[in-house]
Amino acid sequence: MAPETNLGTVTATYPTDNARRGRLAAVLLLAGVAVSAAGVAFWVVVDDRGGRMAGTAGDPLLLPSAVLGLGFGLLLLGVALGSWFLIRRGEVFELHENGVRCSRAGRSVSITWADVERVDVRRGKDTALARWAGGDLGYTIHCADGRKITVTGLTRDARGLLRHVEAATRR
């Protein structure tokens, strides 16, 4: 961990909208419960008919299985985002003259520009839904010693922070 004095003064602060992450997790969990319940009901109705549906081709349980899969997928996404919501409480990125610091849930990671090995950028679709969910942009700042900081599109002005990081680490 880089000593605080090596980072220099704070030049900008980039808080993360973790409440939005929590709302998205809640929506996904509720949708997952509703879709899974509908899938189970659909499965029971189709299974009770015992394949006696006239004029059907293929497996009659295929569609109920797909609905159940969608419901379970929504539940898993909700759990994953809910975990991030709990783990990343109070997440804020501080841009310093000589590095960046990430603070969240009582912990912090400080990285000087000299420690940065690479920056992996993942650009998602630039749609209103992707921007709202934070999936339009994500990047990870990797250090040679294995430390890393991950920034998502839920961070205010994540693109501006990325521009500063790339400019400072360009070699």
C-alpha positions, 0 to 999 in steps of 0.5 A: 500500500502506498503511503499517503504522503507519496500520493500528494494532494487530492485533485478530485473526488469521484463517489460511486452511486452505490444506492443505485446498485442496491436498487438494481439488486432489489429489482433483479431479486424481486423480478427473479422471485416473480419469474421463478414462481411463474416458471414453477406454476407453468411447469406444474400446469404443463407437467400435470397434463402429462404430455397430452397436449394435442398438436405440440411438437418437442418437449412440452417442458421446454418453455417452462424450463426456459422461464425457470432458467430466466428466473434463476438467472435474475436471482443470481444477478440480484445476489451478485449485485446485492453482494457488491452493494454490501461490500462496496458501501461508501465507495469513493475514488480520490485522484491525487497528484501522484496516484489514486486511492479507493476507499470503501467500507472502512478500507482503502487501497492507494496506488501510485502512478509508478505502481500501475502495470496496466489498465484493462478497460471494458466498454459496454453498450452505450444505452440509457439502461446500461448507463443507469445500471453502470454497465456502460463502462468498467475498468481495472487498474492493475499493479505489478504486486497484484493489487487492483482497483475496479471502477464501474460506470456507477462512479460519477464521471468514471470516464473523466477518472479514466482519462486522468489515469490513462494520461498519468500512466502513459509510458 
